[in-house]
Amino acid sequence: MSEQTKVKDRFWLYVSGTIFSLLVVIAMVKQSETEKFAPIKQQLEEEAAQMNIRVLN
């Protein structure tokens, strides 16, 4: 009879590594979107501040 060698199942290690990688990629994309649209957001805030003029009688 031959002895069978035990091989560790690394399924959960691969799953956790894949999930972690996806979370990092999503965080990086969200950060780049935030940086890309920052000037537009600033311009919209300035326009809203300019339009917020109260007329006093």
C-alpha positions in Angstrom: 0.0 0.0 0.0 1.2 3.5 -0.8 0.8 6.3 1.6 -1.2 9.3 0.4 0.4 12.7 1.0 -1.9 15.2 2.6 -2.2 18.4 0.5 -3.5 21.5 2.3 -6.6 22.9 0.7 -5.9 26.5 0.0 -9.3 27.4 -1.5 -10.2 29.9 1.3 -6.8 31.5 1.0 -7.4 32.1 -2.7 -10.9 33.3 -2.1 -9.8 35.8 0.6 -6.9 37.0 -1.6 -9.2 37.6 -4.5 -11.8 39.5 -2.4 -9.0 41.6 -0.9 -7.6 42.4 -4.3 -11.1 43.4 -5.6 -11.7 45.7 -2.6 -8.3 47.4 -3.2 -9.1 47.9 -6.9 -12.6 49.3 -6.1 -11.1 51.7 -3.5 -8.5 52.9 -6.0 -11.1 53.5 -8.7 -13.3 55.5 -6.3 -10.4 57.6 -5.2 -9.4 58.4 -8.8 -13.1 59.4 -9.5 -13.1 61.7 -6.5 -9.9 63.4 -7.7 -11.2 63.6 -11.3 -14.5 65.3 -10.4 -13.1 67.6 -7.6 -12.8 70.7 -9.8 -16.3 70.2 -11.1 -17.7 69.9 -7.6 -15.8 73.0 -6.6 -17.2 74.9 -9.5 -20.8 73.8 -8.7 -20.3 74.9 -5.1 -19.0 78.3 -6.2 -22.0 78.7 -8.5 -24.4 77.8 -5.8 -22.8 80.3 -3.5 -23.1 83.0 -6.1 -26.8 82.2 -6.7 -27.5 82.3 -2.9 -28.0 86.0 -2.8 -30.7 87.4 -0.6 -32.5 90.5 -1.7 -33.4 92.9 1.2 -36.0 95.6 0.8 
